[in-house]
Amino acid sequence: MRWYGKLLGFIIGALVFRANPLFGALVGLLLGHAADRGWFNGERDDPYRALGLSADATAAEIDLAYRRLMSQHHPDKLASAPPELRQQAERRAREINAAYDRIQRRRRR
C-alpha cells in the first residue's frame, strides 16, 4: 500500500493554506490518497496493467497471463490458508477476472 502521496499531500496542503493549515492538511491528505490510488494517472481504468501486460499484447499473451495469474491467485488453492490471505486471493482473482473480461470486450468491438 502506498503512503507517500498522503504524506506529501498533508505537508504541502498545510504549507499552501497557511491561513488555515488544518484545512489545507486535510485537503492535501485527501488529494494524496487519490494520487496513491491512481485516480489521476489512469491506473484504475487500465485492465492491461492488472494482467501485467502492455496495450499491444497479443491475444495469446493475454490468455497466457490470465491463466498464469489465476493459477497463482485462485482462492481454491488457498483453502487451508488464514482467512486474510484467502480474502486477498479472492479480491485479486476478481480484479484479474474483471480485467480479462474488459480486455475481451474491447477486442470484440
SULBELVEN-V671031 format. One record per residue. N is the residue number from 1. RES is the residue in one small letter. PSI is psi in degrees with one decimal (NA if undefined). Layout:
N_RES_PSI + N_RES_PSI
//
This chain:
1_m_132.7 + 2_r_146.9 + 3_w_-17.7 + 4_y_-28.6 + 5_g_-39.9 + 6_k_-44.7 + 7_l_-48.3 + 8_l_-42.1 + 9_g_-41.5 + 10_f_-48.0 + 11_i_-48.4 + 12_i_-41.7 + 13_g_-41.6 + 14_a_-35.0 + 15_l_-37.2 + 16_v_-42.8 + 17_f_69.9 + 18_r_-27.6 + 19_a_-35.1 + 20_n_81.6 + 21_p_-28.6 + 22_l_-44.2 + 23_f_-45.6 + 24_g_-40.0 + 25_a_-40.3 + 26_l_-42.9 + 27_v_-44.2 + 28_g_-39.0 + 29_l_-43.8 + 30_l_-42.9 + 31_l_-37.9 + 32_g_-38.9 + 33_h_-44.0 + 34_a_-39.3 + 35_a_-40.3 + 36_d_-33.4 + 37_r_-7.3 + 38_g_21.6 + 39_w_-23.6 + 40_f_-15.2 + 41_n_14.5 + 42_g_9.8 + 43_e_-34.3 + 44_r_-24.3 + 45_d_8.2 + 46_d_97.8 + 47_p_-24.4 + 48_y_-36.0 + 49_r_-37.6 + 50_a_-28.3 + 51_l_-0.7 + 52_g_31.9 + 53_l_167.3 + 54_s_166.6 + 55_a_-15.9 + 56_d_19.2 + 57_a_146.7 + 58_t_167.7 + 59_a_-37.5 + 60_a_-40.0 + 61_e_-38.2 + 62_i_-47.2 + 63_d_-41.8 + 64_l_-44.2 + 65_a_-42.1 + 66_y_-48.4 + 67_r_-39.8 + 68_r_-47.0 + 69_l_-39.4 + 70_m_-33.0 + 71_s_-28.4 + 72_q_-36.3 + 73_h_10.3 + 74_h_130.2 + 75_p_-28.4 + 76_d_-23.7 + 77_k_-18.4 + 78_l_35.9 + 79_a_-33.9 + 80_s_5.9 + 81_a_163.7 + 82_p_154.2 + 83_p_-33.5 + 84_e_-43.8 + 85_l_-38.3 + 86_r_-41.0 + 87_q_-39.6 + 88_q_-42.5 + 89_a_-40.4 + 90_e_-42.7 + 91_r_-45.1 + 92_r_-39.0 + 93_a_-37.9 + 94_r_-41.7 + 95_e_-44.8 + 96_i_-46.6 + 97_n_-43.3 + 98_a_-42.8 + 99_a_-43.5 + 100_y_-43.2 + 101_d_-41.9 + 102_r_-39.2 + 103_i_-43.0 + 104_q_-40.9 + 105_r_-41.8 + 106_r_-37.6 + 107_r_-24.3 + 108_r_-25.5 + 109_r_NA
//
